[in-house]
Amino acid sequence: MPDTYPSMTALQAATVRGLDWDIYTVDNNNDVLISSIHGGGIEIGTSELNILTRELGGYDSFIFEALRTLNNAELHVTSVNYDEPTMVSMVTDAKQHVALHGASGDTAVINVGGLDLALRNTIWSELTARGFNAQIAPSDIIGEQVDNVSNRNKNGGCCQLEISTKQRQDFFVDGDWSRGKRSDRANWTPALYSFAQAIVAGIEKTRNTYPQDRYTSYLMNFNNNLTFGGTDDLAVRTIGSRLVHLRLSLANGVPTVIYRKGSDFVANLESDASGIKVTFKNIPSNTVPFMEFMLVSSEGFKTTGGTYANYQYMRQYNSNFLLIGMKEWSNVNTHISMADIASGVAEIKIHL
């Protein structure tokens, strides 16, 4: 059955937050994300599994919760069209990602997919060890598309779990997953707890490991060197612990800034004659920032003069500030002030 809405942008424009749906997030400054983009009344049980897994592991969490009493299926947007900005921001911050979904089926089964092969193999093993019926997902729900929002994390891959109707009903006493029952933890069965524990065990076993191939359960390729990669991940995690991630929306020169992470490292953000100036605080001296800049719309930043700021780069920087220069093209000398931007949205990440 095709989706009612072609994107989350279209869905959010046509529905009412707090009435039709809501979004719940938890930011524990973790590099693991647990998501349920079809939670609540769409794929019932994925929200509760998300909550429990997040609590057990201390991970970050995103839940899109469908709230209607009827027709929640209309709020389903497939993963390759899932452009909800909070989800996109959170998943691109994450190193590991477990995406929880519901599949049809009156047999208890978990269809395992996603592009993080080490993580999915290990979670598969942990589920099997606890008596769950896990199998490789059919091609239509295996979640291996590169443009699947779930695979847009730092490692370029997730573990996607498509959990059958029967298995999700088994998460609740007497299979009663009505809203009132599933919201009461007294009705959560040992199966739900065991399932969450399997996910956590799989995540923790694959931290700091390297995938080998899709056909085995091997977790690491040492390249004949037992210390291979021994310090690489530690360095990345240290950098990631000082991440500034902001979503910048500009309209007629007026910026609206939403911080996802790292507001404690930003003293000020202002328009400068040469672009966007970010002033830092609470970071060690001699820190060298590293910037990632992603325009959200295909038009990029449109100027008041009708041109576009197509090129962004670190024009000046030190441990106190970063000046993000904007030009039409890399080979021109004229810089564009943030005050001259008529419209545009960008995701900006600064690693300190």
CORTAVEN-V668271 format. One record per backbone hydrogen bond with DSSP energy under -0.5 kcal/mol. NH is the residue of the N-H (numbers start at 1). CO is the residue of the C=O. Records with the same first field share a line. If there is no record, write none. Layout:
# CORTAVEN-V668271
NH->CO / CO
This chain:
# CORTAVEN-V668271
8->81
11->7
12->8
13->9
14->10 / 11
15->11
17->15
18->21
19->16
20->16
21->16
22->65
24->63
26->61
28->26
33->96
34->60
35->98
36->62
39->36 / 64
41->66
42->39
43->38
44->42
46->43
49->45
50->46
51->47
52->48
53->49
54->50
55->51
56->52
57->53
58->54
59->54
60->32
61->26
62->34
63->24
64->36
65->22 / 63
66->39 / 64
67->20
68->20
74->71
75->72
76->73
77->75
81->78
82->79
83->81
88->84
89->85
90->86
91->87
92->88
93->89 / 90
94->90 / 91
95->31
96->31
98->33
99->97 / 159
100->35 / 98
101->99 / 161
103->163
109->107
110->133
111->109 / 162
112->110 / 135
113->160
114->142
116->158
117->115
120->116
121->117
122->118
123->119
124->120
125->121
126->122
127->123
128->124
129->125
130->126 / 127
131->128
132->127
134->132
135->110
137->112
141->138
142->139
148->145
149->79
151->148
152->149
154->94
155->95
156->153
159->97
160->113 / 158
161->99 / 159
162->111 / 160
163->101 / 161
164->109
165->103
166->105
168->164
169->165
170->166
171->168
172->169
173->187
175->172
176->173
177->175
182->178
183->179
184->181
185->183
187->184
188->185
189->171 / 187
192->189
193->189
194->190
195->191
196->192
197->193
198->194
199->195
200->196
201->197
202->198
203->199
204->200
205->201
206->202 / 203
207->203 / 204
209->206
212->218
216->213
222->220
225->222
228->225
230->227
233->229
235->231
236->232
237->233
238->234
239->235
240->236
241->237
242->239
243->240
244->242 / 350
245->243 / 261
246->348
247->258
248->246 / 346
249->247 / 256
250->344
251->254
252->342
253->341
254->251
255->253
256->249
258->247
259->257
260->245
261->245
265->262
266->263
267->265 / 279
268->279
270->277
272->275
275->272
276->324
277->270
278->276 / 322
279->268 / 277
280->320
281->265
287->284
289->287
290->351
292->349
294->347
296->345
297->345
300->297
301->309
302->300 / 343
303->307
304->340
306->303
309->301
310->308
311->327
313->325
315->313 / 323
316->323
318->321
322->278
323->316
324->276 / 322
325->313 / 323
326->274
327->311
332->329
335->333
336->326
337->335
338->272 / 275
340->337
341->338
342->302 / 340
343->302
344->250
346->248
347->294
348->246 / 346
349->292
350->244
351->290
352->242 / 350
